[in-house]
């Protein structure tokens, strides 16, 4: 192991790889449920799969950063070594920012499967597009805040900065945290109007309500983003930032996956629905697993209409 691994290196590796493995197990269980039990794969599944790949990339890149000294005080590393660590860490942060956007969008797209009112439909699309814009702009500003580009990793290089990226990063972190709270609360206003079993409603609503904890992590991460302004000790001050970013991403993935896993839970317990066709997904692409109880006629008609107009599995 590198001599630059330091005392915080093992902490980074242990926390991030543990959270990555937990997230991977839930994503694999979700994928099995959708492909083998429900036989209905949608864009929300593709988005969460992308989020998982990005999470894995985030963890790998931050592990490499840790082996190069990230987590140690810059004065203990020396500038040349610190530059190496910062490069890997910023590359990892790029994966994290994109993954946060795709994971929240996965939750919104999942909700698009069940909403029937146009108002709800447009609110969810606003959440998707606004989150994508905020995350994309954060990445663009991160790499264009100063010239030359190398000065982002090495502040000792003469450079010119055009904006205060710390302010933008805090805004982006706060906005995505707000989306967590919005998407956690939103299902409670929608699900009770659908003709579903109470257990199904609670499973979905409570699972998505985990977004509150993701929002709390997002708030903490937004506060820790102030550390990126500490150029004199960047490798140490931004350590909490990457750990909270990992935890937020884990909770986002759990939040998006838990509501999907009820059919797997019932399958493992050997519980069979009285309406197997609906539970196995032999219905329009937007049909949500309802535990053997069909939606009312208006909801079903909405599903059929959207499936006809947009194609199977489309949104």
ABEGO torsion letter per residue (X at the ends): XBAAAEAAAAAAAAAAAAAAAAAAAAAAAAAAAAAAAAGBBBAAAAAAAAAAAAAAAAAAAAAAAAAAGBGBBAAAAEAAAAAAAAAAAAAAAAAAAAAAAAAAAAAAAAAAAABABAAAAAAAAAAAAAAAAAAAAAAAAAAAABOBAAAAABAABBBBBABBAAAAAAAAAAAAAAAAAAAAAAAAAAAAABBBBAAAAAAAAAAAAAAAAAAAAAAAAAAAAAAAABAAAAAAAAAAAAAAAAAAAAAAAAAAAAAAAAAAAAAAAGBBBABAAAAAGBBBAABBBAGGBBBBAAAAAAAAAAAAAAEBGBX
